[in-house]
Amino acid sequence: MNTSARKWGTFAICLLVALVPNIDLTALNQAVPHLSADLRPSSTQILWIADAYGFALAALLITMGGVGDRVGHKKLLLIGTALFAAASAVTAYAPSAELLIAARAVLGVAGATLMPSCLSLIRRAFTEPKERTMAIGAFMGVAGLAVGLGPVLGGALLDHFWWGSVFLINVPIMAVALVAGAVVLRESRDPVPGRLDLPSVPLSVAGVVGLVYAIKEAAVHGPDQARIYAAAVAGVLALAAFLVRQTRLDEPLIDVRLFRSAAFTGSVATNMFAMFALVAQSLIFSLFFQLALGWSPLKAGLAGLPGAAGAMVGGAVLAAPLIGVLGRARVVAAGMLLAACGFALYLTFGLHTSYWAMIPAMLLGGIGMGMGLTVTGDTVLATVPKDRSGAASAISETAMELGGALGMAILGSVLNAVYRNVLDLPAGVPAPAESAARDSLGAALQTAARLPGTLGTQVGDAAREAFVDGMHAALVCSAGFAALVAVFALVTLRNVPKVIPESAEDGEPGLVTAP
């Protein structure tokens, strides 16, 4: 196989592998009501069915990035692909909630092997800077598109098959990727890998899981609980111990010298902050379309596709040529400002807004985020040696997981606080019904359905209007935060060159800061 064919074959396989976990993640939300009726899980088990994947994924990203640099990213990708397919089959036919939770956790372990390995293999295959930026933009755009396709595919499958079909569809796709990867991919690894420091693994796992758990639980139950403080403190202490240990090892799990580079550190931080703002689009608008407007999951999934398509255009089409014109810092800043404008346009949305009037806002937000995240993702990989690209991409992915969790917690809290404060219920609503209605829009609509005639209609209408007010408040925060990220990127990435020299790519980490 010639070099060009192998390069584009590698690209196609990585896109295919990236597609499946992101579709799976959002398709699960469609399947929960159906599997709940079949398996009858408790409320706690439902939470773990949803969270087991994310916890395992976030916990092991750093470890798997380091493992891939040592054992080889082709080998790790093939192992992860096979494991993902096997766990998907078990998930599809799980006879109990306990086995389903365990299978979802295994899916998270497999998922943690895929993203760092894919990005490292793309980094190795595409050595020309513009091609590499385009490839990374398309890769990240497909990952974003998959999040939008998840509800569409899940809804279509659930209309015709049982709930396990949304997981079983992963098996043939991953089987194709496994066979093609074994033939096409070339190995990518550190030529002098060193041993894996085993004590670093539980420290990184405990640190990331502690923080993610604390953030998620604070979003759901409020921050004033001892277990949430305990998890946050344990996470911070474990991560601090992990970082201190890395500075004292000859063969660390991650090379902390990577953070000496303003380009690397600024890009990772920008990714984290951007995900904080971006989470509003996926979280809030899923609720807006399905609950406030009453659309079906399939229709809501289709409605969100313009944003995902915009991300594809911003990342795969616009980012690379704009770097040559504006430079990396200005492209990231321009992308974040476009996203901020998109979020600001969302403030015009209401219960009676035409869908066609919503599309420009979704496109602006998607294009802007696609531009920004592509350039920072490319910069993360370009400013480290190729043999450490797995660890570098794992650090970036972990930061994005934390940023998304923080955004979900904080923006969700803003939405809920405004919703409760502005909800104006009609007279005559019983006290228990009023308490339930103030909990959330979903609870209010369920309550309204149980109330008689006109009273139920008035409660439902009031709850929808209050939700829109809460949505607007959260999106003001998102727009403002995206604008701040633009300024942050201009400062931290100002000295990063448009084209990062090849010599720097293969040299010591943390040295690419020249203007």
Helices and strands as residue ranges (DSSP letters): H 3-39, H 43-71, H 73-92, H 97-125, H 129-158, H 165-168, H 170-184, H 200-221, H 226-248, G 256-260, H 262-287, I 288-292, H 297-303, H 305-312, I 313-318, H 319-326, H 328-345, G 346-348, H 355-382, G 386-388, H 389-422, H 431-437, H 441-450, H 453-492, H 502-505
